[in-house]
Amino acid sequence: MAKENSAAAKTELSTTKPKKKSKKSKKKRSTTASRNKVCTYNGHTLYIGKRGGCYYMAGNSREYVDRSYCSSCN
């Protein structure tokens, strides 16, 4: 009898599904939202790229300027 009970207990344990761990959501940071001062170049808002390049958007393309224009934006 004891063997039958232990076998039944094993099958019950194997049918239970493990709980999924909750994933923490990671928020993407905006390049200009975290800065206090917004820098401009000829009326265009300047952005800092992933590798530190300084640029503004001209239509659908990026126009790069010298990094010194973005140095005071940090």
C-alpha positions as CSV (number, residue, x, y, z in Angstrom):
1,M,0.0,0.0,0.0
2,A,2.8,2.4,0.8
3,K,4.4,1.9,-2.6
4,E,1.1,2.7,-4.3
5,N,0.7,6.0,-2.3
6,S,4.2,7.1,-3.0
7,A,3.8,6.4,-6.8
8,A,0.5,8.4,-6.8
9,A,2.2,11.3,-5.0
10,K,5.0,11.4,-7.6
11,T,2.6,11.6,-10.5
12,E,0.7,14.4,-8.7
13,L,3.9,16.4,-8.3
14,S,5.0,16.0,-11.9
15,T,1.6,17.3,-13.2
16,T,1.9,20.6,-11.3
17,K,3.2,23.4,-13.5
18,P,6.0,25.6,-12.1
19,K,5.2,29.2,-11.6
20,K,6.7,31.6,-14.0
21,K,9.0,34.3,-12.7
22,S,7.8,37.9,-13.3
23,K,10.1,39.9,-15.5
24,K,11.0,43.4,-14.6
25,S,10.3,45.8,-17.5
26,K,13.2,47.9,-18.6
27,K,12.4,51.4,-19.8
28,K,14.4,52.9,-22.6
29,R,15.9,56.2,-21.8
30,S,15.4,59.1,-24.1
31,T,18.5,60.9,-25.2
32,T,17.1,64.4,-24.5
33,A,14.5,63.8,-21.8
34,S,17.0,63.3,-19.0
35,R,18.8,66.5,-19.7
36,N,17.9,69.8,-18.1
37,K,19.2,72.1,-20.9
38,V,18.1,71.6,-24.5
39,C,20.8,72.5,-26.9
40,T,20.1,73.8,-30.4
41,Y,22.0,74.3,-33.6
42,N,20.6,76.7,-36.2
43,G,17.1,76.2,-34.7
44,H,17.3,72.4,-34.6
45,T,17.3,70.4,-31.4
46,L,20.6,68.5,-30.9
47,Y,20.7,64.8,-30.0
48,I,23.5,62.7,-28.7
49,G,23.9,59.3,-30.3
50,K,24.8,55.9,-28.8
51,R,28.5,56.4,-29.5
52,G,28.6,60.1,-28.5
53,G,28.0,61.7,-31.9
54,C,26.2,65.1,-31.9
55,Y,23.5,65.5,-34.5
56,Y,20.2,67.1,-35.4
57,M,17.4,65.7,-37.6
58,A,17.0,67.3,-41.1
59,G,13.9,65.6,-42.5
60,N,14.6,61.9,-42.4
61,S,18.4,62.2,-42.2
62,R,20.8,63.0,-39.4
63,E,23.1,66.0,-39.8
64,Y,26.2,65.6,-37.6
65,V,27.9,68.6,-36.0
66,D,30.9,69.0,-33.8
67,R,30.7,67.4,-30.4
68,S,31.5,70.6,-28.7
69,Y,28.0,71.9,-29.5
70,C,26.6,69.0,-27.3
71,S,29.1,69.3,-24.5
72,S,27.1,71.8,-22.5
73,C,23.9,69.6,-22.8
74,N,25.2,66.9,-20.6
